[in-house]
Amino acid sequence: MNKLDKKIVLIGAGAVGTSFLYAAINQNLATSYEIIDVFENFSIGNKLDLEDVIASNQASFKISKGSYQSCKDADIIVITAGKPQKPNQTRLDLLLDNSRIIKDIALKIKASGFKGITIIASNPVDVITAVYQKITGFDKNKVIGSGTILDAARLSCEISKHLHVSPRSISAYVIGEHGDSSVSVLSNIKINGIDLNLFSEKLNLDFLNDLNNIVRKKAYQIIKLKRATFYGIGAALAKIVRLILSDSDEICVVGAKLEKYGYTNIYAGVPAIINKNGIKEVIKLTLNKEEEINFHKSLKILESNFNHIWKQLKDK
């Protein structure tokens, strides 16, 4: 991967954003990083903290407090700004406040003249990504949500623990909402190309039936125990950036606009081919009947929430 003169701007210097930055720095993804946060001390403090990594890192980089004007020449903007999910809150509970925040950010980024790729992880990420793309009018393939990339990682992690194989050997998809209506696509799981059903002797049937709930509940479990989740999503965001900057043409679950599925405005988690231009192509999975029904139920929930919040944003 050629990282020559690549510039990444992070908007939102909370735990998720700084976990992403730390992962990106340790993977040597760019030469220049800038931090923007509504609380200036967060930008400055994290800049000072992360610049201490330079002396121990294998490759040099620059890190600084940024501004929206400096977004103009960025290659990638990563947005993690917004109110975090609290115990007993669903991601959709955050919708109104974080939609207003993303609207303000979107208008400032658009005004800067930015031409690069935006990656968004602010929750509820599917609706927030759709709002950002609608407001900016940016190419849909250059606006990417983190979608269900973390859910898919959790699914692979759970299977790997039961089969005692590396999660990197597992191809497993979670699609739809990054939230309570997500769908674990058990019919498509492969272990290094081998169908999951060939491992059935090692997998308890009750475990398989409960996999979807295990994946959905993991975030709530982490939030209850330590108030927030950030390392997994930070690493996942770094992966998306890496696939873009390396022009990988690799298939990865991300938040993509679902015109290919017949929906005009919404984003949701689906597998897509990622390259230097963002989303090269959205992949349509072959689902069984139950998965198909649940997937479209999930999309209808997202569509309803998008339509509701878009009306409120337009009226303001």
Backbone bond lengths (Angstrom), bond angles and torsions (degrees), N, CA, C in turn:
res aa  C-N    CA-C-N  psi(-1)  N-CA   C-N-CA  omega(-1)  CA-C   N-CA-C  phi
1 M - - - 1.468 - - 1.519 109.67 -
2 N 1.323 116.76 129.05 1.455 121.76 177.60 1.518 109.06 -91.89
3 K 1.325 117.07 110.08 1.461 120.01 -177.85 1.526 111.33 -99.41
4 L 1.339 117.73 14.54 1.450 122.51 -175.65 1.515 110.67 -55.46
5 D 1.337 115.81 122.24 1.463 123.20 175.03 1.522 113.65 54.32
6 K 1.302 117.88 34.80 1.464 120.84 175.35 1.527 109.34 -88.96
7 K 1.321 114.99 133.41 1.463 120.87 -176.87 1.520 110.05 -120.75
8 I 1.338 115.43 127.09 1.460 122.04 177.65 1.526 108.37 -117.22
9 V 1.324 115.78 131.37 1.459 121.52 175.48 1.523 108.28 -110.41
10 L 1.323 116.19 127.88 1.460 122.28 175.06 1.521 108.94 -102.05
11 I 1.328 116.89 128.70 1.461 121.67 174.35 1.526 108.09 -113.47
12 G 1.318 115.23 109.36 1.464 121.34 -176.36 1.507 110.24 112.44
13 A 1.338 116.89 96.30 1.465 121.04 -172.15 1.525 111.64 -100.51
14 G 1.321 116.74 39.69 1.454 121.14 173.38 1.508 111.29 -83.58
15 A 1.324 116.31 -161.20 1.467 120.72 -175.08 1.521 112.37 -64.75
16 V 1.336 117.97 -40.57 1.464 120.30 179.65 1.525 110.73 -66.79
17 G 1.324 116.21 -47.89 1.458 119.94 -178.13 1.515 112.99 -61.67
18 T 1.329 116.49 -44.72 1.463 118.66 -178.53 1.527 111.87 -73.97
19 S 1.332 117.87 -27.96 1.471 119.45 172.70 1.521 110.28 -64.97
20 F 1.344 116.10 -40.01 1.465 119.36 175.12 1.523 110.56 -61.46
21 L 1.340 116.82 -48.60 1.468 119.98 -177.48 1.516 111.33 -58.87
22 Y 1.322 116.48 -43.26 1.464 120.19 -178.89 1.524 110.70 -63.47
23 A 1.355 116.34 -40.73 1.471 120.12 176.88 1.524 110.79 -65.03
24 A 1.323 116.86 -43.02 1.470 120.59 -178.93 1.521 111.48 -64.37
25 I 1.333 116.18 -42.48 1.464 120.76 179.58 1.523 110.55 -62.90
26 N 1.323 117.18 -43.43 1.469 120.15 -178.22 1.521 112.81 -72.59
27 Q 1.330 117.41 -17.51 1.466 121.37 174.30 1.528 111.60 -97.80
28 N 1.331 116.41 4.89 1.469 121.39 177.51 1.529 112.54 53.32
29 L 1.323 116.36 48.87 1.457 119.95 -174.94 1.516 113.58 -79.80
30 A 1.328 118.63 -24.67 1.463 120.38 -176.00 1.521 110.02 -148.32
31 T 1.320 114.76 169.00 1.465 120.45 177.21 1.511 111.53 -98.21
32 S 1.341 117.25 -19.71 1.450 120.78 -174.79 1.527 110.20 -140.16
33 Y 1.334 115.31 132.30 1.461 121.82 177.44 1.526 108.93 -127.89
34 E 1.323 116.37 138.51 1.460 121.14 174.92 1.519 109.10 -128.27
35 I 1.323 115.71 144.81 1.464 121.78 -176.47 1.519 109.87 -118.30
36 I 1.331 115.65 129.37 1.456 122.06 175.05 1.524 108.04 -122.30
37 D 1.320 116.26 132.61 1.464 120.55 175.56 1.523 108.11 -149.06
38 V 1.337 115.31 146.49 1.459 119.87 179.32 1.529 110.75 -61.45
39 F 1.327 116.69 -28.25 1.461 121.66 174.07 1.530 107.69 -96.48
40 E 1.315 116.97 106.34 1.464 121.87 -172.78 1.521 112.22 -58.19
41 N 1.336 116.93 -34.65 1.464 119.52 -179.86 1.525 112.15 -61.98
42 F 1.362 117.24 -32.56 1.461 120.25 176.67 1.531 110.49 -63.79
43 S 1.332 116.04 -42.92 1.468 119.83 179.37 1.517 110.68 -63.40
44 I 1.327 116.03 -47.83 1.464 119.97 -176.77 1.525 110.87 -68.96
45 G 1.334 116.25 -45.86 1.463 119.73 -177.97 1.515 112.55 -61.87
46 N 1.323 117.00 -44.03 1.466 119.52 179.17 1.520 111.70 -70.14
47 K 1.317 117.52 -33.01 1.467 120.44 174.51 1.528 109.62 -61.16
48 L 1.328 117.10 -45.93 1.461 121.00 -179.38 1.527 111.49 -65.64
49 D 1.325 116.54 -39.60 1.463 121.19 -179.28 1.526 110.95 -68.25
50 L 1.326 116.34 -46.17 1.466 119.83 -174.95 1.529 112.94 -75.10
51 E 1.331 117.55 -24.44 1.463 117.38 177.47 1.522 111.50 -68.35
52 D 1.334 117.08 -19.41 1.464 120.45 175.89 1.523 112.18 -68.22
53 V 1.341 116.91 -15.26 1.465 121.23 177.51 1.525 111.40 -71.54
54 I 1.335 116.62 -25.92 1.477 121.11 -172.85 1.525 111.75 -55.11
55 A 1.318 116.84 -42.46 1.469 120.05 -176.05 1.519 112.75 -65.25
56 S 1.318 117.83 -26.28 1.471 121.55 -177.63 1.517 112.66 -102.54
57 N 1.313 117.72 -9.30 1.462 121.33 -174.92 1.519 110.87 -82.21
58 Q 1.324 116.33 152.46 1.463 120.49 -179.30 1.517 112.71 -73.20
59 A 1.324 117.53 -26.15 1.461 121.32 -179.95 1.517 109.42 -127.33
60 S 1.322 116.05 149.94 1.458 120.11 -178.58 1.522 110.96 -83.02
61 F 1.308 115.76 156.09 1.461 122.25 176.15 1.519 108.08 -157.63
62 K 1.319 114.97 164.97 1.458 121.03 175.70 1.525 108.63 -114.43
63 I 1.323 116.19 142.99 1.461 120.28 176.68 1.513 109.00 -137.77
64 S 1.321 116.47 137.19 1.459 119.80 -175.07 1.522 110.79 -151.31
65 K 1.312 115.96 163.15 1.459 122.24 170.38 1.524 107.06 -71.76
66 G 1.311 117.50 129.83 1.453 120.90 -175.95 1.515 113.00 -105.44
67 S 1.315 115.01 -177.79 1.461 123.05 175.89 1.518 107.89 -144.53
68 Y 1.324 117.02 163.46 1.460 119.15 179.68 1.522 111.52 -65.31
69 Q 1.329 117.20 -29.04 1.466 119.18 177.01 1.528 111.47 -63.24
70 S 1.330 116.07 -32.85 1.467 119.87 -177.73 1.523 112.70 -79.55
71 C 1.351 116.84 -1.69 1.466 119.75 175.96 1.529 112.02 -70.10
72 K 1.329 116.47 -19.78 1.464 121.10 -171.91 1.525 112.80 -53.66
73 D 1.328 117.70 -42.51 1.467 120.26 -175.46 1.527 112.81 -104.04
74 A 1.326 116.91 15.86 1.471 119.54 177.65 1.520 110.25 -73.30
75 D 1.320 116.49 146.19 1.465 121.16 174.00 1.519 110.62 -81.52
76 I 1.329 115.33 -41.68 1.471 121.19 -178.74 1.521 109.07 -138.46
77 I 1.327 115.87 135.87 1.465 122.04 169.93 1.523 107.57 -111.69
78 V 1.312 115.90 130.51 1.464 121.76 176.17 1.526 107.81 -112.55
79 I 1.319 116.56 122.96 1.469 121.42 -177.36 1.525 110.06 -110.43
80 T 1.313 115.69 119.39 1.469 121.63 175.98 1.523 110.63 -125.14
81 A 1.330 117.18 9.72 1.460 122.28 -175.61 1.525 110.99 -68.30
82 G 1.316 115.75 151.89 1.456 120.72 177.29 1.509 111.43 134.65
83 K 1.316 115.03 169.72 1.457 119.98 177.81 1.522 110.02 -72.91
84 P 1.333 117.94 137.21 1.465 120.30 -179.13 1.524 111.35 -79.74
85 Q 1.324 115.23 160.32 1.455 121.41 176.28 1.524 109.68 -74.13
86 K 1.335 116.08 133.58 1.454 122.09 179.60 1.524 110.33 -104.25
87 P 1.334 117.69 165.12 1.471 119.77 176.13 1.530 111.07 -54.09
88 N 1.328 115.53 137.16 1.474 124.05 179.13 1.529 113.48 73.09
89 Q 1.324 117.75 4.04 1.462 121.06 173.60 1.520 109.85 -96.72
90 T 1.342 116.61 141.78 1.460 119.82 167.47 1.524 107.64 -87.84
91 R 1.322 116.19 165.28 1.453 119.14 177.81 1.526 111.17 -63.69
92 L 1.337 116.51 -35.56 1.459 119.74 -179.19 1.528 112.39 -68.32
93 D 1.337 117.50 -19.38 1.463 120.33 175.66 1.528 112.04 -64.31
94 L 1.313 116.79 -19.81 1.464 121.75 -177.77 1.524 112.89 -87.70
95 L 1.325 117.19 0.51 1.460 121.90 -164.36 1.519 114.21 -59.61
96 L 1.319 119.37 -51.67 1.463 120.83 -172.90 1.523 111.74 -63.89
97 D 1.328 117.25 -51.91 1.467 119.94 -178.07 1.524 111.69 -61.31
98 N 1.319 116.94 -45.91 1.462 119.31 -175.52 1.524 112.84 -75.50
99 S 1.326 117.70 -24.38 1.468 119.93 173.40 1.520 110.94 -67.61
100 R 1.313 116.76 -39.05 1.478 120.12 176.74 1.516 111.08 -66.25
101 I 1.333 116.29 -38.81 1.469 120.03 177.74 1.522 110.45 -64.68
102 I 1.348 117.29 -45.22 1.469 119.65 -177.16 1.523 111.29 -68.67
103 K 1.320 117.79 -31.31 1.464 120.38 176.93 1.526 110.23 -61.18
104 D 1.319 116.46 -46.41 1.470 121.15 179.25 1.528 110.79 -62.17
105 I 1.320 116.17 -44.71 1.470 120.36 179.38 1.528 110.74 -63.68
106 A 1.328 116.69 -44.28 1.468 121.14 -177.95 1.519 111.48 -59.66
107 L 1.312 116.93 -44.26 1.473 120.75 -179.34 1.526 111.26 -64.46
108 K 1.321 117.04 -38.07 1.472 120.55 179.22 1.520 111.35 -69.68
109 I 1.330 116.90 -40.12 1.467 120.09 178.40 1.529 110.41 -65.81
110 K 1.311 116.35 -44.50 1.467 119.64 178.88 1.518 111.14 -60.14
111 A 1.330 117.23 -42.35 1.462 121.69 -179.56 1.525 112.35 -64.49
112 S 1.340 116.81 -23.90 1.473 120.09 -178.88 1.529 112.68 -72.43
113 G 1.336 116.54 -19.61 1.462 120.06 -175.34 1.510 113.87 88.72
114 F 1.309 117.21 16.43 1.468 122.86 -179.64 1.529 111.06 -57.24
115 K 1.339 116.33 136.28 1.470 121.86 -178.80 1.528 112.81 -123.58
116 G 1.307 117.27 4.45 1.455 119.97 -173.14 1.522 113.99 -90.30
117 I 1.320 115.31 -150.16 1.473 122.84 -175.84 1.524 108.93 -109.15
118 T 1.330 115.91 134.89 1.461 122.13 177.73 1.527 109.92 -107.05
119 I 1.318 116.03 133.62 1.461 122.33 173.76 1.524 107.56 -119.23
120 I 1.329 116.79 129.62 1.462 121.44 -173.61 1.523 110.50 -121.66
121 A 1.357 115.10 135.02 1.464 120.23 176.77 1.522 111.91 -127.49
122 S 1.327 118.17 4.21 1.466 121.59 -179.65 1.525 109.67 -67.80
123 N 1.326 117.11 134.99 1.467 121.01 -176.91 1.525 113.00 -91.14
124 P 1.338 117.26 150.94 1.474 128.07 -4.36 1.529 109.19 -73.51
125 V 1.314 116.44 112.16 1.460 122.35 -161.67 1.523 113.86 -60.65
126 D 1.316 118.70 -34.66 1.470 119.88 -176.62 1.523 110.94 -67.14
127 V 1.320 116.89 -46.57 1.463 120.49 -179.81 1.526 110.45 -72.33
128 I 1.327 117.79 -39.61 1.466 121.48 179.61 1.527 110.44 -61.75
129 T 1.332 117.49 -41.14 1.465 121.13 178.68 1.526 110.52 -64.49
130 A 1.339 116.77 -41.47 1.462 120.93 178.82 1.525 111.30 -63.96
131 V 1.323 116.96 -40.94 1.470 121.28 178.14 1.526 110.19 -62.83
132 Y 1.325 117.04 -45.83 1.477 121.44 179.74 1.523 111.07 -59.36
133 Q 1.327 116.63 -46.65 1.471 119.73 -177.96 1.527 111.30 -66.17
134 K 1.315 116.45 -37.49 1.467 121.08 179.52 1.529 110.88 -66.44
135 I 1.323 116.73 -43.16 1.465 121.03 -178.56 1.527 111.43 -68.82
136 T 1.320 116.83 -44.57 1.469 119.68 -176.86 1.521 112.75 -77.37
137 G 1.326 116.98 -30.77 1.459 120.10 -172.90 1.511 112.75 72.40
138 F 1.333 117.07 13.44 1.462 120.36 179.45 1.532 110.41 -65.86
139 D 1.323 115.79 154.50 1.463 123.04 175.18 1.527 108.87 -49.64
140 K 1.324 116.35 127.36 1.468 120.83 -176.76 1.520 112.30 -58.87
141 N 1.318 117.13 -28.98 1.463 120.42 -178.81 1.531 112.46 -78.26
142 K 1.326 116.18 -11.81 1.465 120.81 177.75 1.521 112.01 -104.21
143 V 1.320 116.72 6.99 1.460 122.26 173.37 1.529 106.63 -119.77
144 I 1.327 116.16 112.23 1.461 122.05 -172.26 1.517 109.51 -123.87
145 G 1.316 116.41 129.23 1.459 120.22 172.59 1.519 109.97 -91.54
146 S 1.325 115.49 156.38 1.468 117.76 173.77 1.521 110.34 -68.36
147 G 1.353 116.46 -20.43 1.457 120.60 172.48 1.515 112.99 51.36
148 T 1.326 115.66 -130.67 1.468 121.04 -178.18 1.529 112.44 -105.35
149 I 1.327 117.07 25.42 1.469 119.21 179.10 1.529 110.61 -61.65
150 L 1.335 117.19 -37.96 1.458 120.12 179.01 1.527 111.07 -71.98
151 D 1.333 117.05 -38.73 1.467 120.97 177.52 1.529 110.26 -61.10
152 A 1.345 116.06 -41.78 1.462 120.23 179.11 1.527 110.92 -65.09
153 A 1.331 116.43 -37.87 1.468 120.16 176.68 1.528 110.37 -63.75
154 R 1.330 116.10 -39.70 1.465 120.00 178.70 1.528 111.30 -66.19
155 L 1.320 116.20 -38.67 1.466 120.01 177.55 1.524 110.40 -62.88
156 S 1.319 116.67 -46.81 1.468 120.31 178.31 1.522 111.19 -61.98
157 C 1.321 116.38 -38.76 1.461 121.09 -179.82 1.527 111.50 -62.77
158 E 1.328 116.54 -44.16 1.466 120.15 -178.93 1.529 111.22 -65.51
159 I 1.324 116.50 -42.54 1.465 120.47 179.34 1.526 110.18 -65.04
160 S 1.330 115.88 -41.08 1.471 119.67 -177.55 1.525 111.34 -63.06
161 K 1.335 116.47 -36.32 1.466 120.17 179.97 1.529 111.60 -65.48
162 H 1.322 116.01 -32.13 1.466 120.10 -178.86 1.529 112.02 -84.20
163 L 1.332 117.08 -31.43 1.471 119.98 -178.71 1.528 112.76 -95.37
164 H 1.340 115.64 -11.82 1.468 121.06 -177.54 1.530 111.07 59.27
165 V 1.334 115.15 44.34 1.465 121.48 172.13 1.515 108.10 -126.29
166 S 1.313 116.06 159.24 1.465 120.03 -179.60 1.528 110.70 -63.29
167 P 1.332 117.94 137.72 1.472 119.56 175.59 1.531 112.43 -61.69
168 R 1.334 116.52 -21.16 1.473 119.44 178.19 1.529 111.57 -72.99
169 S 1.337 117.03 -12.96 1.463 120.89 175.46 1.526 112.03 -86.35
170 I 1.320 115.96 -6.90 1.464 120.98 -172.04 1.518 110.87 -103.93
171 S 1.312 116.04 127.77 1.464 122.72 172.81 1.523 107.26 -104.31
172 A 1.337 115.78 108.14 1.469 120.54 -175.24 1.521 108.82 -142.76
173 Y 1.307 116.65 136.38 1.461 121.37 -176.34 1.525 111.22 -117.40
174 V 1.328 114.71 137.73 1.459 122.13 165.53 1.514 105.24 -117.73
175 I 1.336 117.48 130.30 1.455 121.08 -173.44 1.532 110.47 -126.71
176 G 1.331 114.76 167.90 1.453 120.59 -179.94 1.507 111.81 90.57
177 E 1.324 115.72 -146.49 1.465 122.49 -178.83 1.523 111.35 -66.77
178 H 1.322 116.27 139.56 1.464 119.99 164.94 1.520 105.67 -79.99
179 G 1.331 114.77 84.59 1.449 119.50 -173.96 1.510 111.56 170.96
180 D 1.314 115.64 -153.95 1.454 120.96 -169.04 1.520 114.91 -73.27
181 S 1.336 118.15 -12.56 1.471 119.81 178.88 1.524 112.36 -107.26
182 S 1.333 117.41 13.95 1.467 120.52 -179.95 1.532 110.73 -60.72
183 V 1.323 115.90 156.22 1.463 121.70 -177.23 1.533 109.29 -124.55
184 S 1.324 116.43 115.22 1.464 120.82 172.54 1.525 108.50 -80.38
185 V 1.325 115.86 120.45 1.475 120.60 -174.07 1.527 108.72 -88.15
186 L 1.315 115.65 80.97 1.469 120.72 -175.95 1.517 111.62 -68.50
187 S 1.331 117.54 -24.98 1.471 120.62 -177.56 1.521 112.43 -70.48
188 N 1.340 118.04 -13.97 1.470 121.06 -175.89 1.523 113.65 -112.18
189 I 1.315 118.05 6.25 1.470 119.46 -174.97 1.524 111.08 -71.03
190 K 1.333 114.73 133.42 1.467 121.98 177.19 1.524 109.29 -127.28
191 I 1.315 115.59 142.96 1.467 122.15 173.62 1.517 106.79 -110.88
192 N 1.319 115.65 100.83 1.467 121.26 -175.63 1.531 110.80 52.01
193 G 1.324 115.88 41.27 1.463 122.27 178.02 1.522 114.93 89.73
194 I 1.333 117.28 -6.88 1.467 121.63 -177.81 1.531 109.06 -96.53
195 D 1.335 117.27 134.01 1.465 121.00 -179.43 1.521 111.10 -59.56
196 L 1.329 115.37 141.66 1.454 121.06 -178.61 1.529 111.77 -60.33
197 N 1.337 117.20 -32.08 1.475 119.07 -176.04 1.523 112.42 -64.14
198 L 1.336 117.72 -19.02 1.462 120.21 176.94 1.532 111.80 -75.23
199 F 1.330 115.83 -9.86 1.463 120.75 177.02 1.526 110.85 -104.81
200 S 1.332 117.04 14.37 1.462 120.97 -171.20 1.525 113.32 -59.72
201 E 1.334 117.30 -28.81 1.463 119.60 -179.86 1.526 111.79 -65.44
202 K 1.337 115.66 -25.29 1.458 120.26 -178.92 1.529 112.58 -94.97
203 L 1.331 116.21 -6.48 1.453 120.10 -176.84 1.519 110.29 -115.86
204 N 1.312 115.72 121.07 1.456 121.64 177.61 1.526 109.83 -66.00
205 L 1.346 117.32 134.71 1.463 121.75 -177.56 1.529 111.21 -61.33
206 D 1.315 117.84 -39.01 1.467 120.94 178.41 1.535 110.79 -62.59
207 F 1.322 116.01 -38.79 1.467 120.68 177.18 1.520 110.33 -62.30
208 L 1.331 117.43 -46.88 1.461 120.76 179.25 1.526 111.41 -59.95
209 N 1.329 116.10 -42.73 1.462 120.01 -179.27 1.524 112.30 -66.31
210 D 1.329 116.47 -25.34 1.466 120.37 -176.35 1.526 113.07 -100.00
211 L 1.331 117.18 0.82 1.463 120.13 -175.18 1.527 112.49 -56.34
212 N 1.326 116.71 -42.89 1.455 120.17 -178.47 1.532 110.96 -58.75
213 N 1.343 115.64 -44.23 1.468 119.43 179.75 1.523 111.97 -68.43
214 I 1.326 116.81 -36.19 1.464 120.53 178.61 1.525 109.96 -60.99
215 V 1.331 115.91 -45.18 1.463 121.11 -179.89 1.521 110.71 -64.93
216 R 1.325 117.11 -45.35 1.474 120.97 -178.43 1.523 112.06 -63.51
217 K 1.324 116.56 -37.05 1.457 120.67 -172.54 1.527 113.86 -84.94
218 K 1.334 117.59 -11.71 1.462 118.87 -173.35 1.523 111.92 -61.39
219 A 1.329 117.31 -41.37 1.469 119.78 179.37 1.517 111.28 -60.87
220 Y 1.345 116.57 -42.70 1.463 120.01 179.58 1.528 110.54 -62.91
221 Q 1.323 115.72 -38.49 1.462 120.47 179.57 1.531 110.45 -63.58
222 I 1.332 116.05 -45.23 1.469 119.98 -179.37 1.527 110.73 -65.47
223 I 1.340 116.39 -43.90 1.466 120.60 -179.56 1.526 110.96 -62.42
224 K 1.313 116.60 -39.26 1.476 120.68 178.24 1.526 110.91 -63.84
225 L 1.324 116.66 -38.74 1.459 121.15 -175.50 1.525 113.51 -82.20
226 K 1.355 117.27 -36.31 1.475 118.81 -174.64 1.525 113.68 -138.30
227 R 1.337 115.88 12.36 1.470 124.42 169.43 1.520 114.98 78.74
228 A 1.309 119.73 -14.26 1.469 120.09 -179.11 1.520 110.36 -163.52
229 T 1.331 115.97 155.88 1.460 122.14 171.26 1.525 108.21 -112.96
230 F 1.322 117.17 134.09 1.469 117.45 -179.58 1.523 115.01 -151.66
231 Y 1.323 120.55 -31.27 1.464 119.67 -177.26 1.534 111.75 -66.31
232 G 1.332 116.54 -45.42 1.463 119.56 -178.35 1.508 112.34 -62.21
233 I 1.338 117.14 -46.37 1.458 119.43 -179.07 1.530 110.72 -71.43
234 G 1.333 116.96 -32.76 1.465 119.05 176.04 1.516 111.82 -60.50
235 A 1.341 116.40 -44.62 1.460 120.98 178.00 1.525 111.57 -67.32
236 A 1.339 116.65 -36.30 1.463 120.64 179.44 1.525 111.18 -65.76
237 L 1.334 116.99 -40.83 1.463 120.52 177.01 1.529 110.75 -63.33
238 A 1.328 116.12 -40.61 1.468 119.71 177.19 1.524 110.75 -62.21
239 K 1.337 116.94 -36.33 1.462 120.03 177.55 1.520 111.28 -63.14
240 I 1.328 117.70 -45.01 1.466 120.27 179.30 1.529 110.14 -60.60
241 V 1.338 116.78 -44.15 1.465 120.83 178.18 1.528 110.49 -60.23
242 R 1.329 116.52 -44.00 1.466 120.98 -179.63 1.528 111.22 -61.02
243 L 1.331 117.42 -42.26 1.463 121.04 -179.95 1.523 111.43 -64.80
244 I 1.331 116.31 -35.03 1.463 120.32 178.23 1.525 110.14 -70.09
245 L 1.327 116.81 -52.80 1.467 120.54 -173.88 1.523 112.79 -68.39
246 S 1.329 117.26 -23.81 1.466 120.00 178.06 1.528 112.07 -92.09
247 D 1.353 116.89 2.28 1.469 121.82 -179.35 1.528 109.77 49.72
248 S 1.337 115.09 53.46 1.463 121.53 -163.05 1.529 115.67 -75.25
249 D 1.347 117.26 -30.68 1.476 120.91 -169.87 1.530 110.69 56.19
250 E 1.322 116.44 31.43 1.463 121.44 179.70 1.527 109.87 -93.15
251 I 1.327 116.02 145.91 1.465 120.72 176.63 1.520 108.89 -84.40
252 C 1.322 115.18 130.90 1.456 121.64 -177.90 1.525 108.11 -148.16
253 V 1.320 117.07 145.30 1.462 120.42 175.57 1.532 108.65 -77.44
254 V 1.331 116.66 121.49 1.462 122.25 177.42 1.519 108.83 -140.07
255 G 1.324 115.87 173.09 1.452 120.54 173.09 1.521 109.35 -84.61
256 A 1.327 116.84 114.05 1.458 122.40 -176.91 1.523 110.01 -125.03
257 K 1.323 115.62 155.27 1.457 119.87 175.64 1.529 108.62 -72.67
258 L 1.330 116.18 134.46 1.459 120.22 -166.32 1.521 114.27 -101.34
259 E 1.324 116.70 41.11 1.463 119.73 176.19 1.530 110.94 -62.09
260 K 1.313 116.38 -32.04 1.467 120.73 178.73 1.523 111.49 -64.39
261 Y 1.325 116.51 -22.98 1.459 121.79 178.45 1.528 112.17 -97.74
262 G 1.354 117.11 4.33 1.455 121.03 176.09 1.511 115.21 91.22
263 Y 1.350 117.95 14.75 1.459 121.63 179.11 1.533 109.31 -110.60
264 T 1.313 116.87 131.72 1.468 121.68 -170.55 1.518 113.01 -76.95
265 N 1.324 117.30 -45.86 1.465 120.20 -168.37 1.515 115.63 -111.33
266 I 1.311 119.08 -20.45 1.468 118.87 -165.75 1.526 113.81 -88.63
267 Y 1.316 112.73 152.57 1.465 123.58 170.58 1.525 107.93 -108.91
268 A 1.332 116.16 149.60 1.460 121.61 173.46 1.515 108.39 -161.07
269 G 1.323 115.47 167.69 1.453 120.76 -178.77 1.517 112.21 -75.66
270 V 1.327 116.13 123.11 1.463 124.01 176.49 1.526 108.29 -150.49
271 P 1.325 118.23 157.46 1.464 118.75 174.38 1.523 110.82 -70.16
272 A 1.331 115.60 142.85 1.464 120.89 -179.97 1.521 108.79 -149.88
273 I 1.324 115.18 155.04 1.465 121.14 174.65 1.525 107.88 -86.16
274 I 1.335 116.23 126.81 1.460 122.26 -176.27 1.530 110.02 -110.64
275 N 1.335 115.91 132.49 1.467 119.90 174.14 1.524 110.07 -145.08
276 K 1.323 116.95 -164.69 1.471 120.90 -173.39 1.523 113.11 -64.02
277 N 1.330 117.32 -18.24 1.459 121.31 179.49 1.522 112.75 -95.15
278 G 1.330 116.96 2.98 1.458 121.15 -178.54 1.513 110.45 104.82
279 I 1.329 115.90 -122.31 1.465 120.53 178.46 1.527 108.48 -89.41
280 K 1.320 114.93 112.99 1.463 120.11 179.03 1.515 110.90 -77.90
281 E 1.336 115.22 -41.79 1.472 119.86 -177.72 1.525 110.06 -160.53
282 V 1.332 115.29 137.26 1.461 121.14 172.82 1.525 108.49 -86.44
283 I 1.329 116.45 133.73 1.463 122.20 -178.15 1.529 109.83 -98.55
284 K 1.319 116.98 129.60 1.466 120.84 175.69 1.524 109.27 -93.43
285 L 1.309 115.38 118.72 1.461 120.34 178.63 1.529 111.16 -79.95
286 T 1.321 115.90 150.04 1.466 120.93 169.16 1.521 107.43 -85.79
287 L 1.335 116.48 115.65 1.459 122.03 -176.15 1.521 110.53 -108.91
288 N 1.331 116.13 154.60 1.461 117.34 171.07 1.535 108.36 -78.04
289 K 1.330 116.82 173.48 1.464 120.88 -172.09 1.522 112.14 -59.53
290 E 1.338 116.38 -45.57 1.470 120.00 -178.53 1.522 111.19 -64.17
291 E 1.334 116.76 -42.55 1.461 120.71 179.12 1.528 111.12 -63.65
292 E 1.318 116.26 -41.39 1.474 121.15 179.22 1.526 110.77 -61.18
293 I 1.322 116.81 -45.73 1.469 121.22 179.59 1.527 110.49 -62.36
294 N 1.314 116.91 -47.02 1.466 120.70 -177.77 1.518 112.41 -68.45
295 F 1.331 116.84 -34.12 1.460 121.22 177.48 1.526 110.26 -62.17
296 H 1.325 116.85 -48.08 1.464 119.30 -178.84 1.523 111.95 -71.29
297 K 1.328 118.32 -28.39 1.465 120.32 170.87 1.528 110.29 -61.01
298 S 1.321 115.38 -43.22 1.464 120.64 178.82 1.524 110.71 -62.36
299 L 1.330 116.62 -43.68 1.463 120.58 -179.42 1.520 111.50 -66.01
300 K 1.316 117.60 -35.55 1.464 121.08 178.37 1.531 110.65 -65.70
301 I 1.334 116.80 -37.25 1.461 120.78 175.82 1.524 110.34 -61.87
302 L 1.325 116.11 -45.38 1.460 120.44 179.28 1.527 111.09 -65.51
303 E 1.319 116.99 -41.04 1.464 121.16 179.59 1.527 110.51 -62.13
304 S 1.330 116.70 -44.15 1.461 121.29 179.54 1.528 111.18 -62.40
305 N 1.328 116.72 -42.87 1.462 120.27 179.42 1.523 112.04 -68.46
306 F 1.326 116.35 -38.40 1.466 118.78 177.42 1.523 110.75 -63.87
307 N 1.319 117.19 -48.27 1.468 120.64 -178.54 1.530 110.94 -59.92
308 H 1.336 116.06 -40.41 1.461 121.03 -179.95 1.527 111.17 -63.81
309 I 1.326 116.69 -48.44 1.461 119.37 -175.55 1.522 111.42 -74.89
310 W 1.318 117.20 -32.23 1.470 119.59 179.55 1.525 110.65 -64.69
311 K 1.307 117.04 -38.74 1.467 120.73 177.04 1.527 110.24 -61.85
312 Q 1.324 117.44 -42.52 1.466 120.76 179.30 1.520 111.37 -66.01
313 L 1.323 117.02 -40.46 1.469 120.37 -179.43 1.523 111.58 -67.07
314 K 1.330 116.68 -37.75 1.468 121.05 179.17 1.521 111.69 -68.20
315 D 1.336 116.05 -32.76 1.462 120.75 -176.82 1.530 112.74 -78.60
316 K 1.341 116.49 -13.08 1.471 119.83 -178.87 1.524 111.49 -83.68
